[in-house]
Amino acid sequence: MNSKEQIIPGFLGIVGLGVEKYPTAEVNLKETINSSFFKIFVTHGETENQVKYFVSKNRFLWTGGLKLKEDFELDKFKPKDADHKFVCVDFHEQVIEIYTDHYSKIPLFYLRKNGIFYFSSSLELLLKATGMKSFEINNEGLLFHYNFGFTSFDYTLINGLKSLAGGKQLILKNDQLTVRSYFEFYKNLTSNTATIDTNIQTLDNYLFDSTKNVLASNKNIGIALSGGVDSGYLAQKIHECGKTFRAYTLGFKNDYNEFDRVDYLSNRLNFTTKKIILSPEDIISNYLEVSQHSSFPIGFNNSILNFIYKEAHQDGVDIMFDGDGADRLFLGMNKYLQLKKILNLYATAKNVNVHKLLAKMLKLVRHPIGSKLRFYFLKFNNNFPFYGERKLPNELIYDYEFEKLLNDIAIPEELKVFSSEKDKWLFFSFFSVYYTPTFFFHTPYELQLKHNIVSNPQFWSDKLVKLALEIPVSQKLNGRTTKMVLRKAAKLKIDDGYWNLSKIGLQNSFSYLKNSEVGKSFIKEQVQQIKESDSYQYLVNAVPDKSIDTERLIPFHIWKTNMLK
């Protein structure tokens, strides 16, 4: 087994008649379950303790390293009630049922080839097992990835390949494949009429309980600390649980960092901090390294987390906390304030029946703000739902047919029933929650697993997600304040000294890279290669403005090159 194969922890399932003759040696995996109808393999990567899975007579449970309580009984495990990361496989004679966890914290790919059904937590393992040395890019998946910056569940980047979103049950029976939802985060929501003070206390209690439950099975604790509210709040919760932990924070060489804020918090909560300074050369070499085996095109900001995981692994950390995804639940990004203004303006215009006229008049405004307003007004006039994360082009040309195509690709079937009749911000949150795993969870999961580290995103317990969706927008976006209810909850037990320190925030690692000579050279080389590719030409012909932001395709280009090796 060569080094490339050794560092890919994951599992692979193969189902079909005659599968007992599948050449085990060719996939170089540790066989876990074997029958005349299916096989499930596990590879541990570099160490035998690197992954965690449970097997019984009729069940295989993969937790990706997450430990479960000592009294855990696999046969009594109920996917609908399990509030952590997992992939569960039930098998009965010639029936296979696969469950993803409620929010798809672990990726799960599947495809059918030559009468055999394959499923895996790793794209590289799956491509190897199927013998796919080449593949065709799914253009709809590419269109989604370019416009949103992450991968779709329904439209992956490879033709024929599918992936399971959160809360799904895939059933293979009598050679028929069925996918249904067994858990739906957007169902059974209630109207939250509680005061903000009540919601603040509820949020604080839920986060404490969620953190305490995870810590019950873990001793060596680490946290990726940015200096912001989300990770700082989690640090306070770990401290409140009476646990010691190590913090890891990143900074850029000769650039701004948040070390002063982290130092203050470490003195306040009595934890040790390791500061990691990155240079442009570090970022590039690390990016190329982690991209070699990733199932997805990696964002540059996600890639630099690998520096934290390396350090944490050396320190013996086995579970890592971070605040990823909280901004999506509690509307924590500054751009959401701008979107709120656009929504309010459109609502006002529609109330006095000038929304269509105003869309026409905005065409005369020669300013980017006017262009963006017109774009959204036209979309809303055409009854497209309001959803986030879209990377808008430099030239905002509104084309109805293109927007319809992109909308059909982007909106999953289960959310299409809500349309624009639902509260617009609620639909916005539905969309964000649905896609947060592919943006925030999957890449860190794969990077952590290679370093014998695991996480369980703490803001993504069922109670917290439901609470976040039910809390009124007015308690999240207020004036110039984003995620207000979360900020106030964090202030309950972190003193004002922390909040009074200046908070600027690290610039994006790709932006930092672009300001260096070595970064400019690296980007220029990638851009030249991209412009010669079929994928680039497809996008030029597909998008209305015919102008492609080539730099946006760098992660995709590097990912595709690695997967085809």
C-alpha positions as CSV (number, residue, x, y, z in Angstrom):
1,M,0.0,0.0,0.0
2,N,1.6,3.3,-1.0
3,S,1.5,6.5,1.1
4,K,-1.3,8.0,-0.9
5,E,-3.6,5.2,0.1
6,Q,-2.5,5.1,3.7
7,I,-3.7,8.6,4.5
8,I,-7.3,8.2,3.3
9,P,-9.4,7.2,6.3
10,G,-13.0,6.3,5.4
11,F,-15.4,3.5,4.5
12,L,-16.7,2.0,1.3
13,G,-19.8,-0.1,0.7
14,I,-20.3,-2.4,-2.4
15,V,-23.7,-4.0,-3.0
16,G,-24.9,-6.3,-5.7
17,L,-25.3,-10.0,-6.8
18,G,-21.9,-11.7,-7.1
19,V,-20.2,-9.0,-5.0
20,E,-18.6,-11.8,-2.9
21,K,-16.1,-12.2,-5.7
22,Y,-15.1,-8.5,-5.5
23,P,-11.2,-8.3,-5.5
24,T,-10.6,-7.1,-1.9
25,A,-6.8,-6.8,-2.5
26,E,-7.3,-4.2,-5.2
27,V,-8.9,-1.7,-2.9
28,N,-6.4,-2.2,0.0
29,L,-9.0,-1.7,2.7
30,K,-9.6,-3.4,5.9
31,E,-12.7,-5.6,5.4
32,T,-15.4,-5.1,8.1
33,I,-18.5,-6.8,6.9
34,N,-18.9,-9.4,4.2
35,S,-21.9,-11.4,2.8
36,S,-22.9,-12.8,-0.5
37,F,-24.8,-9.6,-1.3
38,F,-22.6,-6.8,0.0
39,K,-19.3,-5.8,1.5
40,I,-18.4,-2.9,3.7
41,F,-14.7,-1.9,4.0
42,V,-13.0,0.5,6.4
43,T,-9.6,2.1,6.0
44,H,-7.9,3.6,9.1
45,G,-5.5,5.8,7.4
46,E,-2.2,6.1,9.4
47,T,-3.3,4.6,12.7
48,E,-5.7,1.9,13.9
49,N,-7.4,4.4,16.2
50,Q,-8.0,7.0,13.6
51,V,-11.7,6.2,12.9
52,K,-14.6,5.0,15.0
53,Y,-17.3,2.6,13.8
54,F,-19.6,0.1,15.4
55,V,-20.8,-3.2,13.9
56,S,-23.6,-5.6,14.9
57,K,-25.5,-8.4,13.2
58,N,-27.6,-6.1,11.1
59,R,-26.0,-2.6,11.4
60,F,-22.9,-0.6,10.6
61,L,-22.5,2.8,12.3
62,W,-19.8,5.2,11.2
63,T,-19.1,8.2,13.4
64,G,-15.9,9.4,11.8
65,G,-14.0,9.2,15.1
66,L,-16.7,10.7,17.4
67,K,-16.9,8.7,20.6
68,L,-20.2,7.6,22.0
69,K,-21.2,7.1,25.6
70,E,-20.1,3.9,27.4
71,D,-23.7,2.7,27.7
72,F,-24.3,3.1,23.9
73,E,-26.2,0.1,22.5
74,L,-25.9,-0.1,18.7
75,D,-29.1,-2.2,18.2
76,K,-31.2,0.4,20.0
77,F,-29.7,3.3,18.0
78,K,-32.4,5.4,16.4
79,P,-31.3,7.7,13.6
80,K,-34.2,10.1,14.0
81,D,-33.2,10.7,17.7
82,A,-29.4,10.8,17.3
83,D,-28.1,14.3,17.7
84,H,-24.5,13.9,16.4
85,K,-22.6,13.0,13.3
86,F,-23.0,9.6,11.7
87,V,-23.7,7.4,8.7
88,C,-25.8,4.4,9.7
89,V,-26.2,1.3,7.4
90,D,-28.9,-1.3,8.1
91,F,-28.8,-4.6,6.2
92,H,-31.4,-7.4,6.0
93,E,-30.8,-10.2,3.5
94,Q,-30.8,-8.2,0.2
95,V,-32.1,-4.9,1.5
96,I,-29.7,-2.0,2.4
97,E,-30.8,1.2,4.2
98,I,-28.4,4.1,4.6
99,Y,-29.1,7.0,6.9
100,T,-27.2,10.3,7.0
101,D,-27.1,12.3,10.2
102,H,-29.6,15.2,10.5
103,Y,-27.4,17.8,8.8
104,S,-25.0,15.7,6.8
105,K,-21.9,16.4,8.9
106,I,-20.2,13.5,7.1
107,P,-20.2,13.4,3.3
108,L,-21.8,10.3,1.7
109,F,-21.3,9.6,-2.0
110,Y,-23.0,6.9,-4.1
111,L,-23.3,5.7,-7.7
112,R,-24.2,2.6,-9.7
113,K,-21.9,1.1,-12.2
114,N,-22.1,-2.2,-14.1
115,G,-24.9,-3.5,-11.9
116,I,-23.0,-2.7,-8.7
117,F,-24.1,-0.1,-6.1
118,Y,-21.2,1.8,-4.4
119,F,-21.4,4.2,-1.4
120,S,-18.5,5.8,0.5
121,S,-17.5,8.6,2.8
122,S,-14.6,9.4,0.6
123,L,-14.7,10.3,-3.1
124,E,-11.1,9.1,-3.7
125,L,-12.0,5.6,-2.2
126,L,-15.1,5.4,-4.3
127,L,-13.3,6.4,-7.6
128,K,-10.6,3.8,-6.8
129,A,-13.1,1.0,-6.0
130,T,-15.1,1.7,-9.2
131,G,-11.9,1.9,-11.3
132,M,-12.9,5.3,-12.6
133,K,-9.6,6.7,-14.0
134,S,-11.5,9.4,-15.9
135,F,-14.9,11.1,-15.5
136,E,-17.0,13.7,-17.1
137,I,-17.8,17.0,-15.3
138,N,-21.5,17.5,-14.6
139,N,-22.1,20.9,-16.1
140,E,-25.1,21.7,-13.9
141,G,-23.0,20.9,-10.9
142,L,-20.2,23.1,-12.2
143,L,-22.7,25.9,-12.8
144,F,-23.9,25.6,-9.2
145,H,-20.3,25.4,-7.8
146,Y,-19.2,28.5,-9.7
147,N,-22.2,30.6,-8.6
148,F,-22.2,29.5,-5.0
149,G,-18.6,28.4,-4.2
150,F,-19.4,25.0,-2.8
151,T,-20.8,21.6,-4.1
152,S,-24.5,20.7,-4.5
153,F,-25.9,17.5,-3.0
154,D,-28.2,16.9,-6.0
155,Y,-25.7,18.0,-8.7
156,T,-22.2,16.9,-7.9
157,L,-19.3,17.8,-10.1
158,I,-19.1,14.3,-11.6
159,N,-21.6,12.8,-14.0
160,G,-23.4,9.8,-12.4
161,L,-22.2,10.6,-8.9
162,K,-24.8,11.4,-6.2
163,S,-24.5,12.5,-2.6
164,L,-26.9,12.4,0.3
165,A,-28.0,15.5,2.1
166,G,-28.8,15.6,5.8
167,G,-31.7,13.6,7.2
168,K,-31.9,11.2,4.3
169,Q,-32.7,7.5,4.1
170,L,-31.5,5.7,1.0
171,I,-33.1,2.3,0.5
172,L,-31.9,-0.3,-2.0
173,K,-34.4,-3.1,-2.4
174,N,-35.1,-5.5,-5.3
175,D,-32.6,-3.4,-7.4
176,Q,-34.7,-0.3,-6.8
177,L,-33.2,2.8,-5.3
178,T,-35.3,5.1,-3.2
179,V,-34.3,8.2,-1.3
180,R,-36.6,9.8,1.3
181,S,-36.4,12.3,4.2
182,Y,-36.6,10.8,7.6
183,F,-35.7,14.0,9.4
184,E,-36.7,17.5,8.2
185,F,-35.3,20.5,10.0
186,Y,-37.8,22.9,8.3
187,K,-40.9,21.0,9.6
188,N,-42.8,21.5,12.9
189,L,-41.5,25.0,13.6
190,T,-43.5,27.1,15.9
191,S,-44.0,30.8,16.2
192,N,-41.5,32.2,18.6
193,T,-43.1,35.1,20.6
194,A,-40.7,35.0,23.5
195,T,-38.8,38.1,24.4
196,I,-35.2,38.4,23.4
197,D,-34.1,38.0,27.0
198,T,-35.9,34.7,27.2
199,N,-34.4,33.5,23.9
200,I,-30.9,34.6,25.1
201,Q,-31.2,32.4,28.2
202,T,-32.7,29.4,26.2
203,L,-29.8,29.7,23.7
204,D,-27.2,29.8,26.4
205,N,-28.8,26.7,28.1
206,Y,-29.0,24.7,24.9
207,L,-25.3,25.5,24.0
208,F,-24.2,24.5,27.4
209,D,-26.1,21.2,27.3
210,S,-24.8,20.4,23.8
211,T,-21.2,21.1,24.8
212,K,-21.5,19.1,28.0
213,N,-22.9,16.0,26.2
214,V,-20.0,16.0,23.8
215,L,-17.3,16.6,26.4
216,A,-18.6,13.6,28.5
217,S,-16.7,11.2,26.2
218,N,-13.6,13.3,25.5
219,K,-10.7,14.5,27.6
220,N,-8.1,16.1,25.2
221,I,-10.0,19.2,24.0
222,G,-8.9,21.8,21.5
223,I,-10.7,24.8,19.9
224,A,-10.0,26.8,16.8
225,L,-10.2,30.4,18.1
226,S,-10.7,33.3,15.7
227,G,-11.2,36.1,18.3
228,G,-14.8,36.4,17.3
229,V,-18.0,35.8,19.1
230,D,-18.8,32.3,18.0
231,S,-15.6,30.5,18.9
232,G,-15.2,32.7,22.0
233,Y,-18.7,31.7,23.2
234,L,-17.8,28.1,22.7
235,A,-14.6,28.5,24.7
236,Q,-16.6,30.0,27.6
237,K,-18.9,27.0,27.4
238,I,-16.1,24.5,27.6
239,H,-14.7,26.4,30.6
240,E,-18.2,26.5,32.2
241,C,-18.2,22.7,31.9
242,G,-15.1,22.6,34.1
243,K,-12.8,21.3,31.3
244,T,-9.3,22.4,30.5
245,F,-8.5,22.9,26.8
246,R,-6.0,24.2,24.3
247,A,-6.8,27.0,21.8
248,Y,-5.3,27.5,18.3
249,T,-5.4,30.7,16.4
250,L,-4.1,31.8,13.0
251,G,-2.5,35.0,11.9
252,F,-0.8,36.1,8.6
253,K,2.8,37.2,8.5
254,N,3.2,41.0,8.3
255,D,-0.6,41.4,8.5
256,Y,-3.4,42.1,11.1
257,N,-4.2,39.4,13.6
258,E,-6.6,38.9,16.5
259,F,-4.0,37.8,19.0
260,D,-4.8,40.6,21.6
261,R,-8.4,39.5,21.8
262,V,-7.4,35.8,22.1
263,D,-4.8,36.6,24.8
264,Y,-7.5,38.5,26.9
265,L,-9.9,35.6,26.6
266,S,-7.2,33.0,27.5
267,N,-6.4,34.9,30.7
268,R,-10.1,35.3,31.5
269,L,-10.9,31.6,31.0
270,N,-7.5,30.1,31.9
271,F,-6.6,28.2,28.7
272,T,-3.4,27.9,26.8
273,T,-3.1,29.4,23.3
274,K,-0.9,28.4,20.4
275,K,-0.5,31.2,17.8
276,I,0.3,30.1,14.2
277,I,1.7,32.6,11.8
278,L,1.3,31.8,8.1
279,S,3.2,33.1,5.1
280,P,2.0,33.1,1.5
281,E,4.4,30.2,0.8
282,D,2.9,28.3,3.7
283,I,-0.6,28.8,2.4
284,I,0.2,27.6,-1.2
285,S,2.2,24.5,-0.2
286,N,-0.5,23.5,2.4
287,Y,-3.3,24.1,-0.2
288,L,-1.7,21.8,-2.7
289,E,-1.1,19.2,0.0
290,V,-4.6,19.0,1.4
291,S,-6.2,19.2,-2.1
292,Q,-4.5,15.9,-3.1
293,H,-7.1,13.7,-1.4
294,S,-10.1,16.0,-0.8
295,S,-13.5,14.9,-2.0
296,F,-14.4,18.5,-2.8
297,P,-12.7,21.6,-4.2
298,I,-11.3,23.3,-1.0
299,G,-11.8,26.9,-0.2
300,F,-8.6,28.6,0.8
301,N,-9.9,29.6,4.3
302,N,-10.9,26.0,4.9
303,S,-7.5,24.7,3.8
304,I,-5.6,26.7,6.4
305,L,-7.4,24.9,9.2
306,N,-5.0,22.1,8.4
307,F,-2.3,24.0,10.2
308,I,-4.4,24.0,13.4
309,Y,-5.2,20.3,13.1
310,K,-1.5,19.4,12.6
311,E,-0.6,21.3,15.8
312,A,-3.5,19.9,17.7
313,H,-2.6,16.4,16.7
314,Q,1.0,16.9,18.0
315,D,-0.5,18.1,21.3
316,G,-2.6,15.0,21.6
317,V,-6.0,16.7,21.0
318,D,-8.7,14.3,19.9
319,I,-11.7,16.6,19.7
320,M,-11.8,20.1,18.1
321,F,-14.4,22.8,18.7
322,D,-15.1,25.7,16.3
323,G,-17.8,28.2,15.6
324,D,-18.4,27.2,12.0
325,G,-22.0,27.6,10.8
326,A,-23.3,29.9,13.5
327,D,-23.4,32.8,11.1
328,R,-25.9,30.9,8.9
329,L,-28.2,30.1,11.8
330,F,-28.2,33.5,13.4
331,L,-27.6,35.8,10.4
332,G,-24.2,36.9,11.4
333,M,-22.6,38.3,8.2
334,N,-22.5,42.0,7.3
335,K,-23.9,41.4,3.8
336,Y,-27.1,40.2,5.5
337,L,-27.7,43.8,6.7
338,Q,-27.5,45.0,3.1
339,L,-29.9,42.2,2.0
340,K,-32.3,43.2,4.8
341,K,-32.4,46.8,3.4
342,I,-33.1,45.4,-0.1
343,L,-36.0,43.2,1.2
344,N,-37.5,46.0,3.2
345,L,-37.3,48.4,0.2
346,Y,-39.0,45.8,-2.0
347,A,-41.7,45.1,0.5
348,T,-42.4,48.8,0.8
349,A,-42.5,49.2,-3.0
350,K,-44.9,46.2,-3.4
351,N,-47.2,47.6,-0.7
352,V,-47.8,50.7,-2.8
353,N,-47.8,48.7,-6.0
354,V,-44.7,50.4,-7.6
355,H,-42.4,47.4,-7.4
356,K,-42.6,46.7,-11.2
357,L,-42.2,50.3,-12.2
358,L,-39.3,50.8,-9.8
359,A,-37.5,47.8,-11.4
360,K,-37.7,49.5,-14.8
361,M,-36.6,52.9,-13.4
362,L,-33.6,51.3,-11.7
363,K,-32.1,50.5,-15.1
364,L,-31.3,54.2,-15.4
365,V,-29.2,54.3,-12.3
366,R,-25.5,54.1,-13.3
367,H,-24.2,52.7,-10.0
368,P,-23.5,49.2,-8.6
369,I,-26.1,49.7,-5.9
370,G,-28.8,50.5,-8.5
371,S,-27.7,47.5,-10.5
372,K,-28.0,45.2,-7.5
373,L,-31.4,46.6,-6.5
374,R,-32.8,46.1,-10.0
375,F,-31.4,42.5,-10.1
376,Y,-33.3,41.6,-6.9
377,F,-36.4,43.5,-7.8
378,L,-36.6,41.6,-11.1
379,K,-36.1,38.3,-9.3
380,F,-38.8,39.0,-6.8
381,N,-41.2,40.2,-9.4
382,N,-40.7,36.9,-11.2
383,N,-41.5,35.1,-7.9
384,F,-38.0,33.6,-7.4
385,P,-37.4,32.8,-3.7
386,F,-34.9,34.7,-1.6
387,Y,-31.9,32.6,-0.8
388,G,-28.4,33.3,0.4
389,E,-24.8,32.4,-0.5
390,R,-25.0,33.3,-4.2
391,K,-21.8,34.8,-5.6
392,L,-23.1,37.6,-7.8
393,P,-21.1,38.4,-11.0
394,N,-19.3,41.7,-11.5
395,E,-21.8,42.6,-14.2
396,L,-25.3,42.1,-12.9
397,I,-27.2,41.2,-16.1
398,Y,-30.6,39.8,-15.3
399,D,-31.6,36.9,-17.6
400,Y,-34.9,35.2,-16.7
401,E,-34.0,31.8,-18.3
402,F,-30.6,31.7,-16.7
403,E,-32.1,32.5,-13.2
404,K,-34.8,29.9,-13.7
405,L,-32.1,27.3,-14.6
406,L,-30.0,28.2,-11.7
407,N,-33.0,28.3,-9.4
408,D,-34.0,24.8,-10.5
409,I,-30.5,23.5,-9.8
410,A,-30.0,25.3,-6.5
411,I,-33.3,24.7,-4.7
412,P,-33.7,21.1,-3.4
413,E,-37.0,19.4,-4.1
414,E,-38.1,19.5,-0.4
415,L,-37.7,23.2,-0.3
416,K,-39.4,24.0,-3.6
417,V,-42.8,23.5,-2.0
418,F,-42.3,26.6,0.2
419,S,-41.7,29.0,-2.7
420,S,-42.1,32.7,-2.0
421,E,-45.2,32.4,0.1
422,K,-43.2,31.6,3.2
423,D,-41.4,34.3,5.1
424,K,-38.5,35.3,2.9
425,W,-35.9,35.2,5.7
426,L,-37.1,31.8,6.9
427,F,-36.6,30.4,3.4
428,F,-33.2,32.1,3.3
429,S,-32.3,30.2,6.5
430,F,-33.7,26.9,5.1
431,F,-31.4,27.2,2.1
432,S,-28.4,28.1,4.2
433,V,-28.9,25.3,6.7
434,Y,-29.4,22.8,3.9
435,Y,-26.1,23.7,2.3
436,T,-23.9,24.6,5.3
437,P,-22.4,21.0,5.5
438,T,-20.9,21.2,2.0
439,F,-19.5,24.7,2.7
440,F,-18.4,24.3,6.3
441,F,-18.4,20.7,7.6
442,H,-17.2,18.3,4.9
443,T,-13.8,19.6,4.2
444,P,-12.8,20.1,7.9
445,Y,-14.2,16.6,8.6
446,E,-11.8,15.1,6.1
447,L,-8.8,17.1,7.2
448,Q,-9.4,16.4,10.9
449,L,-9.8,12.6,10.3
450,K,-6.4,12.5,8.7
451,H,-4.9,13.9,11.9
452,N,-6.9,11.6,14.3
453,I,-9.1,14.5,15.4
454,V,-12.9,14.7,15.3
455,S,-15.5,17.5,15.8
456,N,-19.2,17.7,16.3
457,P,-20.3,21.3,15.3
458,Q,-21.8,22.5,18.6
459,F,-24.2,25.1,17.2
460,W,-25.8,22.3,15.1
461,S,-27.7,20.4,17.8
462,D,-31.3,19.8,16.9
463,K,-32.5,22.1,19.7
464,L,-30.2,25.0,18.7
465,V,-31.1,24.7,15.0
466,K,-34.8,24.7,15.7
467,L,-34.5,27.6,18.1
468,A,-32.4,29.6,15.6
469,L,-35.0,29.1,12.8
470,E,-37.8,30.1,15.1
471,I,-36.2,33.3,16.6
472,P,-37.6,36.4,14.8
473,V,-35.2,38.1,12.4
474,S,-35.6,41.3,14.4
475,Q,-33.7,39.6,17.2
476,K,-30.9,38.6,14.8
477,L,-30.5,41.6,12.6
478,N,-31.1,44.9,14.5
479,G,-29.9,48.2,13.2
480,R,-26.2,47.7,12.3
481,T,-25.9,44.6,14.5
482,T,-25.8,41.1,13.1
483,K,-26.7,37.9,15.1
484,M,-27.8,40.1,18.0
485,V,-29.4,37.4,20.1
486,L,-26.2,35.3,19.9
487,R,-23.9,38.2,20.7
488,K,-26.1,39.0,23.8
489,A,-26.1,35.4,24.9
490,A,-22.3,35.3,24.7
491,K,-22.1,38.4,26.8
492,L,-24.0,36.7,29.7
493,K,-20.8,35.1,31.0
494,I,-17.9,36.8,29.1
495,D,-17.1,40.2,30.7
496,D,-17.1,43.5,28.8
497,G,-13.4,43.6,28.7
498,Y,-13.4,41.1,25.8
499,W,-16.1,42.9,23.8
500,N,-14.5,46.3,24.2
501,L,-11.3,45.2,22.5
502,S,-11.2,46.1,18.8
503,K,-12.4,43.5,16.4
504,I,-11.5,43.8,12.7
505,G,-11.3,40.2,11.6
506,L,-8.7,38.5,9.5
507,Q,-8.9,39.1,5.8
508,N,-9.6,36.2,3.6
509,S,-6.5,34.0,3.1
510,F,-6.9,34.2,-0.7
511,S,-7.0,38.0,-0.5
512,Y,-3.8,37.9,1.6
513,L,-2.2,35.6,-0.9
514,K,-3.0,38.0,-3.8
515,N,-1.1,40.8,-2.1
516,S,2.2,38.8,-2.3
517,E,4.5,38.3,-5.2
518,V,4.6,34.5,-4.8
519,G,0.8,34.5,-4.5
520,K,0.3,36.5,-7.7
521,S,2.6,34.2,-9.6
522,F,0.7,31.1,-8.3
523,I,-2.7,32.6,-9.2
524,K,-1.5,33.7,-12.6
525,E,-0.3,30.2,-13.4
526,Q,-3.6,28.6,-12.4
527,V,-5.6,31.2,-14.3
528,Q,-3.7,30.5,-17.5
529,Q,-4.5,26.8,-17.2
530,I,-8.1,27.4,-16.4
531,K,-8.7,29.5,-19.5
532,E,-7.6,26.6,-21.6
533,S,-10.1,24.2,-20.1
534,D,-13.4,22.9,-21.4
535,S,-15.1,23.8,-18.1
536,Y,-14.1,27.5,-18.5
537,Q,-15.5,27.6,-22.0
538,Y,-18.7,26.0,-20.9
539,L,-19.2,28.7,-18.2
540,V,-18.4,31.5,-20.7
541,N,-21.2,30.2,-22.9
542,A,-23.6,29.6,-20.0
543,V,-23.6,32.8,-18.0
544,P,-25.5,35.9,-19.2
545,D,-22.6,38.3,-19.0
546,K,-20.1,36.0,-20.7
547,S,-17.4,37.2,-18.3
548,I,-16.0,34.6,-15.9
549,D,-14.2,35.4,-12.6
550,T,-11.4,32.9,-13.3
551,E,-9.9,33.0,-9.9
552,R,-13.1,31.6,-8.5
553,L,-12.4,28.4,-10.4
554,I,-8.9,27.8,-8.9
555,P,-10.2,25.3,-6.2
556,F,-12.2,23.4,-8.8
557,H,-9.3,23.3,-11.3
558,I,-6.9,21.9,-8.7
559,W,-9.4,19.4,-7.3
560,K,-10.2,18.1,-10.8
561,T,-6.5,17.8,-11.7
562,N,-5.9,15.7,-8.5
563,M,-8.9,13.5,-8.9
564,L,-7.8,12.5,-12.4
565,K,-4.3,11.5,-11.4
